[in-house]
Amino acid sequence: MRSGTEGSRVAGLFSHQAFDSFGPDRLGLGAPRTSHRIDAASRCGLRRLVRRDSPRRAGVYGMLNSREELIYVGKAKSLRTRLLSYFRTRSPDRKARRILQHTASIVWEISPNEFAALLRELELIQRWRPRFNVHGQPARRRLTHICLGRAPALYVFLSSAAQSPESTCYGPVRAGWRVREAVRHLNDHFKLRDCPKKQVLYFREECELFPQVQTPGCLRLEIGTCLGPCVGACSRRDYRSRIVATRAFLEGRDDSSLRMTEEEMKSSSASLQFEKAAALRDKLDSLSWIHDRLKRLRRLCQQLPFIYPVRGDDGTETWYLIRNGLVVASLTPPRSVSEKRNVSKRIRDALADRPAIRAQLNATDMDGVYLVAAWFRRHPEERERVLHPSEALKLCRA
């Protein structure tokens, strides 16, 4: 009894966000979204109201607890089918049973089509951050940028945010031990320093008139994984050539490092140097991992803009303008002369506003990019229906 009392007191110390409505649609077509809500004192009552009121239409739904908190957001191709699945007597979905145990009310909103419901679900998760949702939570996806910078001797390091203009940033990618190992292997492979800020650096041509014996700050110079700018062991030109090679690798213009490492690994294995071959294998895995991640990200973000027309359950069509892998606008196909003029202007404005993606993607943007990529991966036939912006503009002039 005591623990329950203390728990209620602790819970009262923290404010909670009471749910009133889903809120505005970031890609709204002008018409406000209307939602339907059902309340019942029991699970059987909720099931009866769902069976009576929920439509067989695509849309998003939310589960509210007794404190009016939005605890879960989902999307459905058919709201009625999806919501009734929560009330199965012997459902194998443990998470669905846990969500229903905390649910006192259900609210839903009809979407024009399944793709719109998917976009709306991600938007609502990012806005409300329900505690039972995992995917789409900005705080639960830790991303990091791979940066090349920090004069006078540039090197590769990680940063949670894009750095100053003096640094070149790539990514973002998922944070974790894989990317940390990849950065370590990058600096080792291209023999870049990774000294702390307090380390004094200078190059061979910058030696003092009366030089003093300097001690390297670490063992990397001795084992051949650093050019040693901490003791003036390399020239500025030599170090700059390593920076050029590193930048070419990170930008996907030169993958010769992967081939060289693989050949060296095979040679070491053939000469029975198994310990060296294992170390080279780990290095190759890390370099290949970061190379593939950055290549995939470039492919997603640098694809040409296009318009994806989708016909809804009610027969109406919606145009989704996708640029750099993100849905940036939704449009209604024009009919009148004024509508054609307005849609043409919106398409041109969206295409003219092309920010530098490299340093501006965040967790929210990345979830949107991956959502679009996953949709077309699951529905490859939909790719054949997309329109080039010039084709859409031509339709607006017709």
LOFIKOL-95181 format. One record per residue (C-alpha): residue in three letters; x, y, z. Coordinates in nm, 3 decimals. Example, Ala and Ser with C-alpha at 12.3 -4.5 7.8 and 13.67 -1.06 7.14 Angstrom:
BEGIN
 rest    east   north      up
  ALA   1.230  -0.450   0.780
  SER   1.367  -0.106   0.714
***
This chain:
BEGIN
 rest    east   north      up
  MET   0.000   0.000   0.000
  ARG   0.284   0.230   0.082
  SER   0.453   0.186  -0.256
  GLY   0.130   0.266  -0.439
  THR   0.084   0.586  -0.239
  GLU   0.441   0.694  -0.304
  GLY   0.400   0.617  -0.675
  SER   0.094   0.838  -0.703
  ARG   0.274   1.119  -0.522
  VAL   0.572   1.096  -0.755
  ALA   0.346   1.087  -1.061
  GLY   0.180   1.405  -0.942
  LEU   0.510   1.591  -0.947
  PHE   0.532   1.571  -1.326
  SER   0.298   1.754  -1.561
  HIS   0.140   1.565  -1.849
  GLN   0.018   1.685  -2.186
  ALA  -0.359   1.647  -2.203
  PHE  -0.488   1.552  -2.548
  ASP  -0.748   1.773  -2.713
  SER  -0.699   1.697  -3.084
  PHE  -0.436   1.562  -3.320
  GLY  -0.360   1.914  -3.435
  PRO  -0.291   2.067  -3.777
  ASP  -0.162   1.866  -4.069
  ARG   0.182   1.975  -4.186
  LEU   0.092   1.874  -4.543
  GLY  -0.270   1.985  -4.516
  LEU  -0.471   2.039  -4.829
  GLY  -0.655   2.337  -4.683
  ALA  -0.954   2.153  -4.536
  PRO  -0.929   2.100  -4.158
  ARG  -0.902   1.741  -4.039
  THR  -1.199   1.611  -3.842
  SER  -1.158   1.337  -3.585
  HIS  -1.399   1.099  -3.416
  ARG  -1.368   0.996  -3.053
  ILE  -1.527   0.716  -2.852
  ASP  -1.526   0.675  -2.472
  ALA  -1.638   0.378  -2.269
  ALA  -1.598   0.254  -1.913
  SER  -1.503  -0.099  -2.019
  ARG  -1.320  -0.287  -2.289
  CYS  -1.645  -0.439  -2.412
  GLY  -1.795  -0.092  -2.443
  LEU  -1.501   0.029  -2.651
  ARG  -1.528  -0.275  -2.876
  ARG  -1.898  -0.219  -2.930
  LEU  -1.843   0.147  -3.025
  VAL  -1.554   0.060  -3.257
  ARG  -1.768  -0.196  -3.437
  ARG  -2.051   0.056  -3.466
  ASP  -1.866   0.376  -3.563
  SER  -1.525   0.301  -3.713
  PRO  -1.508   0.320  -4.095
  ARG  -1.343   0.091  -4.343
  ARG  -1.115   0.374  -4.456
  ALA  -0.745   0.451  -4.430
  GLY  -0.650   0.675  -4.142
  VAL  -0.468   0.722  -3.814
  TYR  -0.586   0.640  -3.464
  GLY  -0.478   0.723  -3.112
  MET  -0.521   0.556  -2.774
  LEU  -0.588   0.775  -2.469
  ASN  -0.555   0.669  -2.107
  SER  -0.772   0.781  -1.815
  ARG  -0.554   1.094  -1.769
  GLU  -0.627   1.210  -2.124
  GLU  -0.273   1.130  -2.238
  LEU  -0.209   1.011  -2.590
  ILE  -0.021   0.686  -2.525
  TYR  -0.012   0.536  -2.875
  VAL  -0.057   0.644  -3.237
  GLY  -0.103   0.403  -3.527
  LYS  -0.208   0.401  -3.890
  ALA  -0.435   0.162  -4.074
  LYS  -0.537   0.081  -4.427
  SER  -0.879   0.001  -4.276
  LEU  -0.948   0.164  -3.941
  ARG  -1.230  -0.075  -3.856
  THR  -1.020  -0.388  -3.918
  ARG  -0.716  -0.257  -3.732
  LEU  -0.901  -0.132  -3.425
  LEU  -1.106  -0.450  -3.390
  SER  -0.782  -0.652  -3.394
  TYR  -0.696  -0.506  -3.051
  PHE  -1.000  -0.679  -2.901
  ARG  -0.926  -1.035  -3.007
  THR  -0.963  -1.267  -2.710
  ARG  -0.641  -1.459  -2.771
  SER  -0.433  -1.205  -2.960
  PRO  -0.063  -1.305  -2.985
  ASP   0.034  -0.937  -2.989
  ARG   0.148  -0.866  -2.632
  LYS   0.208  -0.499  -2.702
  ALA  -0.148  -0.455  -2.831
  ARG  -0.282  -0.614  -2.511
  ARG  -0.070  -0.381  -2.295
  ILE  -0.186  -0.076  -2.489
  LEU  -0.550  -0.179  -2.453
  GLN  -0.509  -0.227  -2.077
  HIS  -0.422   0.142  -2.044
  THR  -0.679   0.268  -2.297
  ALA  -0.989   0.457  -2.187
  SER  -1.069   0.635  -2.516
  ILE  -0.996   0.593  -2.884
  VAL  -0.978   0.872  -3.139
  TRP  -0.931   0.838  -3.512
  GLU  -0.895   1.054  -3.820
  ILE  -0.967   0.957  -4.181
  SER  -0.687   1.007  -4.435
  PRO  -0.719   1.040  -4.812
  ASN  -0.514   0.723  -4.870
  GLU  -0.277   0.480  -4.701
  PHE   0.034   0.681  -4.794
  ALA  -0.118   0.992  -4.636
  ALA  -0.199   0.791  -4.322
  LEU   0.164   0.679  -4.303
  LEU   0.290   1.038  -4.327
  ARG   0.033   1.158  -4.074
  GLU   0.126   0.883  -3.827
  LEU   0.493   0.986  -3.833
  GLU   0.400   1.351  -3.789
  LEU   0.181   1.276  -3.487
  ILE   0.442   1.054  -3.323
  GLN   0.703   1.329  -3.360
  ARG   0.459   1.588  -3.223
  TRP   0.307   1.398  -2.929
  ARG   0.578   1.138  -2.857
  PRO   0.345   0.869  -2.717
  ARG   0.519   0.640  -2.472
  PHE   0.412   0.315  -2.644
  ASN   0.549   0.423  -2.983
  VAL   0.907   0.330  -3.062
  HIS   0.963   0.407  -3.429
  GLY   0.952   0.773  -3.524
  GLN   1.043   0.907  -3.181
  PRO   1.307   1.182  -3.229
  ALA   1.450   1.123  -2.882
  ARG   1.485   0.747  -2.939
  ARG   1.682   0.769  -3.262
  ARG   2.030   0.891  -3.175
  LEU   2.203   1.020  -3.485
  THR   2.549   1.156  -3.536
  HIS   2.740   1.335  -3.811
  ILE   3.077   1.224  -3.945
  CYS   3.285   1.540  -3.961
  LEU   3.617   1.620  -4.126
  GLY   3.768   1.930  -3.975
  ARG   3.947   2.112  -3.689
  ALA   4.255   2.291  -3.815
  PRO   4.548   2.295  -3.848
  ALA   4.555   1.918  -3.909
  LEU   4.208   1.796  -4.006
  TYR   4.082   1.459  -3.892
  VAL   3.760   1.258  -3.876
  PHE   3.540   1.288  -3.567
  LEU   3.177   1.252  -3.463
  SER   2.935   1.527  -3.368
  SER   2.566   1.520  -3.276
  ALA   2.511   1.839  -3.478
  ALA   2.656   1.978  -3.797
  GLN   2.974   2.173  -3.730
  SER   3.087   2.515  -3.845
  PRO   3.160   2.592  -4.213
  GLU   3.524   2.501  -4.150
  SER   3.419   2.136  -4.111
  THR   3.273   1.911  -4.377
  CYS   2.991   1.696  -4.239
  TYR   2.851   1.371  -4.376
  GLY   2.542   1.189  -4.264
  PRO   2.373   1.176  -4.027
  VAL   2.399   0.806  -3.943
  ARG   2.286   0.606  -3.644
  ALA   2.508   0.663  -3.341
  GLY   2.669   0.366  -3.170
  TRP   2.977   0.152  -3.153
  ARG   2.974   0.076  -3.528
  VAL   3.024   0.435  -3.632
  ARG   3.279   0.494  -3.354
  GLU   3.483   0.199  -3.478
  ALA   3.447   0.321  -3.836
  VAL   3.582   0.666  -3.747
  ARG   3.876   0.510  -3.563
  HIS   3.958   0.292  -3.862
  LEU   3.922   0.589  -4.099
  ASN   4.180   0.792  -3.909
  ASP   4.411   0.490  -3.888
  HIS   4.376   0.400  -4.256
  PHE   4.440   0.751  -4.387
  LYS   4.695   0.820  -4.109
  LEU   4.516   1.125  -3.972
  ARG   4.573   1.244  -3.618
  ASP   4.310   1.215  -3.344
  CYS   4.484   1.419  -3.075
  PRO   4.294   1.620  -2.812
  LYS   4.255   1.996  -2.856
  LYS   4.536   2.081  -2.615
  GLN   4.793   1.896  -2.828
  VAL   5.034   2.135  -3.005
  LEU   5.061   2.056  -3.378
  TYR   5.308   2.172  -3.642
  PHE   5.446   2.048  -3.970
  ARG   5.799   1.971  -4.085
  GLU   5.849   2.305  -4.260
  GLU   5.743   2.489  -3.944
  CYS   6.024   2.360  -3.719
  GLU   6.184   2.602  -3.476
  LEU   6.528   2.755  -3.529
  PHE   6.662   2.561  -3.231
  PRO   6.451   2.246  -3.236
  GLN   6.387   2.048  -2.923
  VAL   6.329   1.679  -2.900
  GLN   5.950   1.623  -2.901
  THR   5.773   1.317  -2.771
  PRO   5.471   1.185  -2.969
  GLY   5.141   1.220  -2.789
  CYS   5.051   0.856  -2.852
  LEU   5.178   0.533  -3.008
  ARG   5.009   0.578  -3.344
  LEU   5.318   0.733  -3.508
  GLU   5.531   0.438  -3.404
  ILE   5.285   0.175  -3.529
  GLY   5.235   0.357  -3.858
  THR   4.873   0.473  -3.826
  CYS   4.944   0.850  -3.802
  LEU   5.169   1.090  -3.992
  GLY   5.270   1.253  -3.663
  PRO   5.190   1.626  -3.688
  CYS   5.238   1.641  -3.310
  VAL   5.617   1.613  -3.361
  GLY   5.650   1.769  -3.707
  ALA   5.707   1.430  -3.870
  CYS   5.520   1.519  -4.190
  SER   5.488   1.815  -4.423
  ARG   5.172   2.012  -4.470
  ARG   5.154   1.891  -4.831
  ASP   5.174   1.524  -4.732
  TYR   4.903   1.566  -4.470
  ARG   4.682   1.756  -4.715
  SER   4.704   1.467  -4.963
  ARG   4.565   1.238  -4.694
  ILE   4.278   1.478  -4.635
  VAL   4.196   1.480  -5.007
  ALA   4.190   1.098  -5.010
  THR   3.969   1.087  -4.700
  ARG   3.723   1.335  -4.847
  ALA   3.706   1.137  -5.173
  PHE   3.626   0.821  -4.977
  LEU   3.354   0.984  -4.765
  GLU   3.194   1.142  -5.072
  GLY   3.192   0.809  -5.256
  ARG   3.427   0.920  -5.534
  ASP   3.705   0.670  -5.452
  ASP   3.660   0.324  -5.301
  SER   4.012   0.201  -5.377
  SER   4.079   0.188  -5.002
  LEU   3.832  -0.099  -4.971
  ARG   3.996  -0.297  -5.249
  MET   4.346  -0.237  -5.113
  THR   4.244  -0.346  -4.763
  GLU   4.075  -0.659  -4.898
  GLU   4.381  -0.753  -5.104
  GLU   4.608  -0.697  -4.804
  MET   4.381  -0.912  -4.588
  LYS   4.388  -1.198  -4.840
  SER   4.765  -1.170  -4.873
  SER   4.812  -1.185  -4.495
  SER   4.587  -1.487  -4.472
  ALA   4.774  -1.664  -4.752
  SER   5.105  -1.604  -4.573
  LEU   4.957  -1.748  -4.250
  GLN   4.958  -1.409  -4.071
  PHE   4.616  -1.477  -3.924
  GLU   4.627  -1.214  -3.650
  LYS   4.705  -0.942  -3.902
  ALA   4.439  -1.079  -4.137
  ALA   4.177  -1.066  -3.857
  ALA   4.265  -0.703  -3.781
  LEU   4.238  -0.616  -4.151
  ARG   3.904  -0.798  -4.168
  ASP   3.766  -0.581  -3.885
  LYS   3.902  -0.272  -4.055
  LEU   3.743  -0.371  -4.387
  ASP   3.408  -0.435  -4.217
  SER   3.410  -0.089  -4.059
  LEU   3.516   0.094  -4.374
  SER   3.261  -0.097  -4.584
  TRP   2.987  -0.025  -4.332
  ILE   3.039   0.352  -4.332
  HIS   3.088   0.356  -4.711
  ASP   2.758   0.175  -4.768
  ARG   2.567   0.391  -4.517
  LEU   2.682   0.716  -4.674
  LYS   2.619   0.582  -5.025
  ARG   2.263   0.486  -4.931
  LEU   2.202   0.824  -4.772
  ARG   2.331   1.008  -5.080
  ARG   2.110   0.797  -5.304
  LEU   1.803   0.875  -5.094
  CYS   1.868   1.246  -5.047
  GLN   2.010   1.337  -5.387
  GLN   1.744   1.177  -5.603
  LEU   1.569   1.404  -5.848
  PRO   1.241   1.563  -5.732
  PHE   0.921   1.399  -5.850
  ILE   0.547   1.405  -5.792
  TYR   0.372   1.096  -5.663
  PRO  -0.001   1.088  -5.754
  VAL  -0.216   0.876  -5.523
  ARG  -0.586   0.805  -5.566
  GLY  -0.779   0.777  -5.240
  ASP  -1.057   0.549  -5.125
  ASP  -1.317   0.807  -5.227
  GLY  -1.174   0.849  -5.578
  THR  -1.001   1.182  -5.517
  GLU  -0.638   1.218  -5.621
  THR  -0.356   1.383  -5.428
  TRP  -0.015   1.488  -5.559
  TYR   0.279   1.449  -5.319
  LEU   0.586   1.652  -5.411
  ILE   0.897   1.460  -5.301
  ARG   1.234   1.634  -5.302
  ASN   1.562   1.499  -5.164
  GLY   1.374   1.194  -5.038
  LEU   1.126   1.400  -4.829
  VAL   0.760   1.480  -4.887
  VAL   0.761   1.860  -4.888
  ALA   0.408   1.937  -5.010
  SER   0.074   1.780  -5.096
  LEU  -0.138   1.925  -5.373
  THR  -0.484   1.872  -5.517
  PRO  -0.475   1.826  -5.895
  PRO  -0.603   2.151  -6.046
  ARG  -0.916   2.185  -6.251
  SER  -0.990   2.553  -6.298
  VAL  -0.753   2.810  -6.447
  SER  -0.691   2.973  -6.109
  GLU  -0.617   2.636  -5.947
  LYS  -0.371   2.549  -6.224
  ARG  -0.193   2.881  -6.172
  ASN  -0.175   2.826  -5.795
  VAL  -0.049   2.466  -5.822
  SER   0.214   2.565  -6.078
  LYS   0.340   2.835  -5.845
  ARG   0.360   2.595  -5.549
  ILE   0.553   2.339  -5.752
  ARG   0.801   2.599  -5.877
  ASP   0.845   2.745  -5.527
  ALA   0.909   2.402  -5.377
  LEU   1.165   2.318  -5.645
  ALA   1.340   2.653  -5.617
  ASP   1.387   2.614  -5.240
  ARG   1.660   2.349  -5.237
  PRO   1.862   2.370  -4.913
  ALA   2.202   2.211  -4.867
  ILE   2.095   1.869  -4.743
  ARG   2.437   1.754  -4.634
  ALA   2.452   1.951  -4.309
  GLN   2.083   2.005  -4.235
  LEU   1.930   1.660  -4.195
  ASN   1.817   1.576  -3.843
  ALA   1.638   1.285  -3.683
  THR   1.297   1.415  -3.792
  ASP   1.409   1.452  -4.154
  MET   1.574   1.113  -4.158
  ASP   1.257   0.939  -4.038
  GLY   1.071   1.103  -4.327
  VAL   1.337   0.999  -4.579
  TYR   1.335   0.638  -4.457
  LEU   0.954   0.632  -4.459
  VAL   0.937   0.729  -4.827
  ALA   1.215   0.486  -4.918
  ALA   1.044   0.200  -4.731
  TRP   0.711   0.274  -4.901
  PHE   0.853   0.246  -5.253
  ARG   1.059  -0.058  -5.151
  ARG   0.739  -0.236  -5.041
  HIS   0.544  -0.109  -5.345
  PRO   0.793  -0.100  -5.636
  GLU   0.509  -0.081  -5.887
  GLU   0.418   0.265  -5.754
  ARG   0.747   0.400  -5.891
  GLU   0.608   0.365  -6.243
  ARG   0.330   0.612  -6.164
  VAL   0.544   0.907  -6.053
  LEU   0.553   1.227  -6.255
  HIS   0.847   1.447  -6.334
  PRO   0.779   1.807  -6.222
  SER   0.786   1.919  -6.585
  GLU   0.507   1.670  -6.663
  ALA   0.297   1.806  -6.377
  LEU   0.357   2.163  -6.490
  LYS   0.255   2.062  -6.840
  LEU  -0.071   1.922  -6.704
  CYS  -0.130   2.250  -6.524
  ARG  -0.094   2.438  -6.854
  ALA  -0.330   2.204  -7.041
***
